[in-house]
Amino acid sequence: MIFKAVIFDLDGTLLDTLQDLARTLNAVLSNNGYPSHTLDECRFLVGQGMRELVRKALPEGIGTTETIDRLMPDFMARYAENWNIDSRPYPGIDILLGFLTEQGVKMAILSNKADEFTQHCAEELLKDWKFNVVMGHHSGIAPKPDPTGALLVAQMLGEEPSTILYVGDSGIDMQTATRAGMFPLGVLWGFRPESELLEYGAKAVVGSPEDIIELLKHLI
């Protein structure tokens, strides 16, 4: 199998954004009289988009559409002020992206994070590398694990899904890759455990960005 492109998840894969997300979430919860969450608890809340993050963080039975609609403007406004305080690329990501660039491999980002913040992250925290496509969640396209976004990215890249390596840190990413007909590669430095990655279809799991380079040396 020869890979012609790589699609990356963003949060937990390219960038460690957990502290900024947790800080924002807990500020919104506390400001509205709801209990906050530890950093480790937040690892299992993120991944399905910002609206779903707020819903899952609320006490059982509280996450109604009306409540979420009320809290989302506060969350979005606070995150706009906090999204880049502690968020950084994971160690070794620079080496991986540099390698892919040198090899001429097309690169894309597909995230369930709101598109405006996905773009901000790419433009500021990953500005040293060129991504052919950067796509966050926006109206009109169902969030991952629905494969619609991944297939749209493949079309924009001009590559068949079977020639795309999909890199992510969660079961949602592995499901997305599988449903889109791409190769699901799980990473262990992100937010979710290896057991989840394997349960949801990872065909390989790596412990560092350098491991991806070794994997790709014979597959690009």
Phi and psi in degrees as a GROMACS rama.xvg file:
@    title "Ramachandran Plot"
@    xaxis  label "Phi"
@    yaxis  label "Psi"
@TYPE xy
-113.207  123.827  ILE-2
-93.1572  128.839  PHE-3
-103.618  -11.8449  LYS-4
-154.832  157.782  ALA-5
-128.197  127.562  VAL-6
-104.57  126.061  ILE-7
-106.347  138.411  PHE-8
-68.1811  163.797  ASP-9
-101.992  -71.8061  LEU-10
-69.1341  123.719  ASP-11
86.8191  -4.64729  GLY-12
-120.647  -62.1801  THR-13
-88.9287  -40.1527  LEU-14
-123.03  140.745  LEU-15
-89.9499  100.092  ASP-16
-111.231  6.31514  THR-17
-62.3925  -42.6317  LEU-18
-64.3303  -41.3141  GLN-19
-67.7406  -39.6672  ASP-20
-65.1748  -45.5735  LEU-21
-64.5983  -41.4213  ALA-22
-59.615  -45.7614  ARG-23
-65.3083  -47.6781  THR-24
-59.2059  -48.3028  LEU-25
-67.017  -32.3981  ASN-26
-64.8585  -41.8622  ALA-27
-66.3229  -44.4595  VAL-28
-62.4318  -49.764  LEU-29
-62.935  -39.2059  SER-30
-64.5921  -21.5436  ASN-31
-111.182  12.8867  ASN-32
82.1809  18.3915  GLY-33
-106.36  152.357  TYR-34
-66.5047  146.807  PRO-35
-90.0167  179.88  SER-36
-130.116  149.94  HIS-37
-72.2703  166.329  THR-38
-61.3501  -41.0708  LEU-39
-66.3048  -36.4775  ASP-40
-64.5468  -37.4846  GLU-41
-65.0452  -26.1362  CYS-42
-55.6942  -33.2313  ARG-43
-97.9761  1.79686  PHE-44
-97.5046  -32.1499  LEU-45
-81.5161  161.999  VAL-46
123.651  -20.6762  GLY-47
-112.874  18.1197  GLN-48
103.637  161.994  GLY-49
-70.6337  -38.0497  MET-50
-64.8889  -42.4692  ARG-51
-68.9565  -32.4772  GLU-52
-59.1968  -46.8984  LEU-53
-64.4431  -43.6121  VAL-54
-59.6099  -47.7807  ARG-55
-68.1103  -25.2884  LYS-56
-79.6871  -18.3939  ALA-57
-77.3006  152.869  LEU-58
-57.7727  152.269  PRO-59
-54.8916  132.066  GLU-60
87.3795  -5.69847  GLY-61
-95.8566  -25.2222  ILE-62
-76.4454  57.4872  GLY-63
-78.2371  163.821  THR-64
-58.1582  -40.6138  THR-65
-64.6667  -42.5324  GLU-66
-65.76  -44.0294  THR-67
-64.4281  -41.5952  ILE-68
-58.9541  -35.4314  ASP-69
-72.4902  -35.7928  ARG-70
-86.1385  -26.3741  LEU-71
-60.6101  -41.2107  MET-72
-59.8408  -38.0877  PRO-73
-65.8786  -44.022  ASP-74
-61.3579  -48.075  PHE-75
-64.2852  -39.8907  MET-76
-66.5788  -42.2118  ALA-77
-68.1717  -39.6599  ARG-78
-67.5606  -31.8788  TYR-79
-60.3952  -26.0881  ALA-80
-93.1422  -18.0604  GLU-81
-118.187  -3.61546  ASN-82
-66.4584  -22.2324  TRP-83
-120.736  26.1846  ASN-84
-74.2416  -52.813  ILE-85
-116.822  -7.98515  ASP-86
-68.3026  131.001  SER-87
-149.36  156.844  ARG-88
-62.6864  146.209  PRO-89
-68.3298  151.911  TYR-90
-55.0622  132.646  PRO-91
92.8579  -14.1016  GLY-92
-63.1888  -37.1241  ILE-93
-61.0391  -39.9221  ASP-94
-66.2605  -43.6638  ILE-95
-62.4647  -48.552  LEU-96
-66.582  -34.4838  LEU-97
-64.3578  -42.5542  GLY-98
-61.544  -47.7875  PHE-99
-62.5342  -38.2725  LEU-100
-63.6857  -45.1193  THR-101
-62.6527  -33.4915  GLU-102
-84.4673  -5.14597  GLN-103
74.0569  23.4372  GLY-104
-82.0331  131.407  VAL-105
-67.3134  143.156  LYS-106
-129.894  143.128  MET-107
-143.159  158.691  ALA-108
-120.69  132.384  ILE-109
-131.715  117.038  LEU-110
-131.808  152.625  SER-111
-85.0534  -6.31596  ASN-112
-64.132  146.118  LYS-113
-50.2585  139.671  ALA-114
-56.8821  -38.598  ASP-115
-61.9364  -38.2759  GLU-116
-78.5803  -32.1217  PHE-117
-60.1976  -43.6028  THR-118
-64.4545  -43.3015  GLN-119
-57.9875  -45.8318  HIS-120
-60.7072  -45.2868  CYS-121
-66.0135  -41.7393  ALA-122
-70.9015  -33.3049  GLU-123
-100.501  -46.0624  GLU-124
-91.7215  -16.4758  LEU-125
-127.341  29.4252  LEU-126
-68.771  -16.65  LYS-127
-80.0499  -4.36174  ASP-128
-128.753  148.853  TRP-129
-97.868  121.019  LYS-130
-102.961  132.152  PHE-131
-68.0648  -32.6744  ASN-132
-141.183  135.472  VAL-133
-129.026  116.712  VAL-134
-136.563  119.974  MET-135
-102.438  -175.66  GLY-136
-74.8303  133.71  HIS-137
-147.62  162.389  HIS-138
-61.346  144.28  SER-139
102.72  -18.5273  GLY-140
-127.369  126.013  ILE-141
-64.8718  144.266  ALA-142
-70.7316  161.135  PRO-143
-57.2678  144.272  LYS-144
-87.7456  7.70925  PRO-145
-57.4159  132.846  ASP-146
-81.3063  -1.14868  PRO-147
-56.3453  -46.518  THR-148
-63.5212  -43.2665  GLY-149
-62.9507  -40.5604  ALA-150
-69.4731  -34.5405  LEU-151
-65.2274  -42.0236  LEU-152
-61.8076  -43.1975  VAL-153
-58.1143  -42.8482  ALA-154
-63.0617  -41.6943  GLN-155
-67.1832  -31.5538  MET-156
-76.9071  -20.4581  LEU-157
76.2323  29.2084  GLY-158
-126.866  149.017  GLU-159
-70.2742  141.492  GLU-160
-52.4504  -36.0227  PRO-161
-66.6194  -14.4811  SER-162
-102.077  13.0001  THR-163
-112.819  130.114  ILE-164
-89.9051  124.279  LEU-165
-107.07  119.171  TYR-166
-111.728  123.293  VAL-167
-155.103  171.4  GLY-168
-113.243  6.29317  ASP-169
-136.226  165.337  SER-170
-61.1189  -32.9852  GLY-171
-60.0354  -43.1196  ILE-172
-65.3138  -41.064  ASP-173
-65.8077  -39.6653  MET-174
-63.835  -43.3286  GLN-175
-58.7362  -48.7045  THR-176
-60.7192  -45.7188  ALA-177
-61.9052  -46.3118  THR-178
-67.1531  -27.0733  ARG-179
-88.5092  -4.68583  ALA-180
78.6668  26.4105  GLY-181
-106.208  169.91  MET-182
-86.8648  115.722  PHE-183
-85.2029  115.016  PRO-184
-114.221  118.464  LEU-185
-93.4425  143.592  GLY-186
-114.782  143.775  VAL-187
-97.2366  -1.74968  LEU-188
-91.2095  0.301518  TRP-189
-90.5947  -141.411  GLY-190
-94.2251  -16.8967  PHE-191
-121.302  155.954  ARG-192
-79.3705  163.346  PRO-193
-58.2767  -37.7732  GLU-194
-58.3812  -39.044  SER-195
-67.7227  -41.8019  GLU-196
-60.53  -45.2599  LEU-197
-69.2656  -38.1355  LEU-198
-60.6431  -35.9332  GLU-199
-100.796  17.0445  TYR-200
110.637  9.77621  GLY-201
-57.9152  129.419  ALA-202
-88.8816  -16.2337  LYS-203
-155.443  153.819  ALA-204
-133.896  135.789  VAL-205
-125.787  153.678  VAL-206
-100.736  -9.494  GLY-207
-155.576  157.12  SER-208
-58.6496  -32.6388  PRO-209
-63.189  -30.3926  GLU-210
-64.3863  -33.0321  ASP-211
-67.3189  -38.9467  ILE-212
-60.0627  -46.5142  ILE-213
-61.2797  -39.3632  GLU-214
-63.7774  -39.6088  LEU-215
-82.5076  -16.9243  LEU-216
-55.7093  -27.664  LYS-217
-109.08  6.34221  HIS-218
-127.981  16.7945  LEU-219
